[in-house]
């Protein structure tokens, strides 16, 4: 899948780098996953849902993840298919979540991933208006029954034929994914892949800032 993400400041476009992304956060495992990644000195984008940010305790978890250095992406408030919603409903799903994230961490998300990877013309324009980069993924497996165990998931994430330079790896806030995360990172690194820092990704927001 072309256009998974774009990276600046990498001189060789064929460099062996991959991006880690974690959806449906912060549910039960996001903080532990962030701690695992920080312990391995690698970054990921945490794509959050607003319905996981309704309580003060959930808000504190998001703050901790952000304070550990992880960028926060928008995955809509309620994870509904945008194609089933009116424009006003889509706006609430996207902008209300940006407002909530900004309220909690002091900045708005720079990345947007639509539920099920399905955007609309309106959501694309809205993301642009909100200065967010649209992001899909190259591969992910942790929602498939065959890979809902630590070893099976780690094996397929590292050894899938879909792994390539610049791949965008999709994972979710799930027990088995959290358990496999360390092995996934180490397996990718053993294959010579670097985990890219999301700060190197050009977004509409940071591109505008750089131009000022």
C-alpha positions as CSV (number, residue, x, y, z in Angstrom):
1,X,0.0,0.0,0.0
2,X,1.6,3.2,-1.1
3,X,1.4,6.4,0.9
4,X,1.2,4.7,4.3
5,X,3.2,7.6,5.7
6,X,5.7,10.1,4.5
7,X,9.0,10.8,6.3
8,X,11.3,13.8,6.1
9,X,15.0,13.9,7.0
10,X,15.7,10.4,5.8
11,X,18.2,10.7,3.0
12,X,17.7,7.2,1.6
13,X,14.1,6.3,0.8
14,X,15.0,2.7,0.7
15,X,16.2,2.7,4.2
16,X,14.9,-0.2,6.4
17,X,12.5,1.7,8.6
18,X,9.0,0.8,9.9
19,X,6.4,2.8,11.8
20,X,4.6,1.4,14.8
21,X,1.0,2.4,15.4
22,X,-1.4,1.3,18.1
23,X,-5.1,1.8,17.8
24,X,-8.1,1.8,20.2
25,X,-6.1,3.4,23.0
26,X,-6.1,4.0,25.9
27,X,-8.0,0.8,26.8
28,X,-6.6,-1.7,29.3
29,X,-3.1,-2.1,27.9
30,X,-1.9,1.2,26.4
31,X,0.1,2.3,29.4
32,X,1.9,-1.0,29.7
33,X,2.6,-1.0,25.9
34,X,4.0,2.5,26.2
35,X,6.3,1.4,29.0
36,X,7.5,-1.6,27.0
37,X,8.3,0.7,24.0
38,X,10.1,3.2,26.2
39,X,12.1,0.5,27.8
40,X,13.3,-0.5,24.3
41,X,13.8,3.2,23.3
42,X,11.4,3.1,20.4
43,X,8.4,5.3,19.5
44,X,4.9,4.6,18.2
45,X,1.8,6.6,17.5
46,X,-1.1,5.9,19.9
47,X,-4.4,6.4,18.0
48,X,-7.0,7.1,20.6
49,X,-10.8,6.8,20.9
50,X,-12.7,9.4,22.8
51,X,-14.9,6.8,24.6
52,X,-11.7,5.7,26.4
53,X,-11.1,9.2,27.6
54,X,-14.4,9.8,29.5
55,X,-13.1,9.4,33.1
56,X,-10.4,11.3,34.9
57,X,-8.5,8.1,35.3
58,X,-8.5,7.5,31.6
59,X,-7.4,11.1,31.0
60,X,-4.5,10.6,33.3
61,X,-3.4,7.5,31.4
62,X,-3.3,9.5,28.2
63,X,-1.3,12.2,29.9
64,X,1.3,9.7,31.1
65,X,1.6,8.2,27.6
66,X,2.1,11.6,26.1
67,X,4.6,12.6,28.8
68,X,6.6,9.5,28.0
69,X,7.2,11.0,24.5
70,X,4.5,9.2,22.4
71,X,2.5,11.2,19.9
72,X,-1.3,10.9,20.1
73,X,-3.4,10.4,17.0
74,X,-7.1,10.7,16.4
75,X,-9.1,7.5,15.8
76,X,-12.5,9.2,16.3
77,X,-14.6,9.5,19.4
78,X,-16.7,6.3,19.1
79,X,-15.1,4.2,16.3
80,X,-18.1,4.3,14.1
81,X,-17.8,3.9,10.3
82,X,-17.7,7.5,9.0
83,X,-19.5,6.4,5.8
84,X,-22.6,5.7,7.9
85,X,-22.6,9.2,9.4
86,X,-23.8,12.6,8.4
87,X,-21.2,15.3,7.9
88,X,-22.2,16.9,11.3
89,X,-21.8,13.5,13.0
90,X,-18.4,13.0,11.4
91,X,-17.4,16.4,12.5
92,X,-18.3,15.6,16.1
93,X,-16.5,12.3,15.9
94,X,-13.3,14.0,14.8
95,X,-13.2,17.5,16.1
96,X,-14.7,16.7,19.5
97,X,-11.9,14.2,20.0
98,X,-9.3,16.7,19.0
99,X,-10.8,19.1,21.5
100,X,-10.7,16.5,24.2
101,X,-7.1,15.5,23.5
102,X,-6.0,19.1,23.5
103,X,-7.8,19.6,26.9
104,X,-5.8,16.7,28.3
105,X,-2.3,17.2,26.9
106,X,-2.3,20.7,25.6
107,X,-1.9,19.9,21.9
108,X,-4.1,18.6,19.1
109,X,-3.4,15.4,17.2
110,X,-1.4,15.6,14.0
111,X,-2.4,12.2,12.7
112,X,-5.8,10.8,11.8
113,X,-6.8,7.2,11.2
114,X,-10.4,6.5,10.2
115,X,-12.2,3.5,11.8
116,X,-11.7,0.5,9.5
117,X,-9.5,2.7,7.3
118,X,-12.6,4.1,5.5
119,X,-12.6,7.9,5.0
120,X,-15.2,10.0,3.3
121,X,-14.5,13.1,1.2
122,X,-15.7,15.1,4.1
123,X,-13.5,13.5,6.7
124,X,-10.5,14.0,4.4
125,X,-11.2,17.7,4.1
126,X,-11.9,17.9,7.8
127,X,-8.6,16.2,8.6
128,X,-6.9,18.7,6.3
129,X,-8.7,21.6,8.0
130,X,-7.5,20.3,11.4
131,X,-3.9,20.0,10.0
132,X,-3.8,16.2,10.5
133,X,-2.1,13.7,8.2
134,X,-4.3,10.9,7.0
135,X,-2.8,7.5,7.9
136,X,-3.8,4.0,7.0
137,X,-1.5,0.9,7.4
138,X,0.5,-1.7,5.6
139,X,-0.5,-4.7,7.7
140,X,-1.9,-5.8,11.0
141,X,-3.1,-9.2,12.4
142,X,-4.1,-8.9,16.0
143,X,-7.8,-8.9,15.4
144,X,-7.6,-12.2,13.6
145,X,-8.4,-15.2,15.7
146,X,-5.3,-17.2,14.6
147,X,-3.0,-14.5,15.9
148,X,-4.6,-13.7,19.3
149,X,-1.7,-15.2,21.2
150,X,1.7,-13.7,22.1
151,X,3.9,-16.1,20.0
152,X,1.6,-16.3,17.0
153,X,1.3,-12.6,16.7
154,X,5.0,-11.9,17.2
155,X,5.8,-14.4,14.5
156,X,3.5,-13.1,11.8
157,X,4.3,-9.4,12.5
158,X,8.0,-10.0,12.0
159,X,7.8,-12.7,9.3
160,X,4.9,-11.6,7.1
161,X,5.7,-11.2,3.4
162,X,4.1,-7.8,3.7
163,X,7.0,-6.4,5.8
164,X,8.9,-4.0,3.6
165,X,10.9,-0.7,3.9
166,X,8.6,2.0,5.1
167,X,5.8,-0.3,6.3
168,X,3.2,1.1,8.7
169,X,2.5,-1.6,11.3
170,X,-1.0,-1.6,12.8
171,X,-1.5,-3.0,16.3
172,X,-4.3,-2.6,18.9
173,X,-4.6,-2.1,22.6
174,X,-5.1,-5.8,23.3
175,X,-3.8,-8.2,26.0
176,X,-2.0,-10.5,23.4
177,X,-0.6,-7.5,21.5
178,X,0.8,-6.0,24.7
179,X,2.4,-9.4,25.5
180,X,3.9,-9.7,22.1
181,X,5.1,-6.1,21.6
182,X,8.6,-6.6,23.0
183,X,9.2,-9.6,20.8
184,X,7.8,-7.8,17.8
185,X,10.2,-4.9,18.2
186,X,13.2,-7.1,18.8
187,X,12.3,-9.3,15.9
188,X,12.1,-6.3,13.5
189,X,15.4,-5.0,14.8
190,X,17.0,-8.4,14.4
191,X,16.0,-8.2,10.7
192,X,17.8,-4.9,10.4
193,X,14.8,-2.6,10.6
194,X,14.8,0.7,12.5
195,X,11.7,1.9,14.3
196,X,11.1,5.4,12.9
197,X,10.5,8.3,15.2
198,X,7.0,9.7,14.3
199,X,8.5,13.2,14.8
200,X,10.2,12.7,11.5
201,X,6.9,12.4,9.7
202,X,5.8,15.5,7.9
203,X,2.3,16.5,8.9
204,X,0.3,19.6,7.8
205,X,0.8,21.0,11.3
206,X,4.5,20.7,11.6
207,X,5.0,21.6,7.9
208,X,3.2,24.9,8.6
209,X,5.3,25.5,11.7
210,X,8.5,24.9,9.8
211,X,7.5,27.4,7.2
212,X,6.9,30.2,9.7
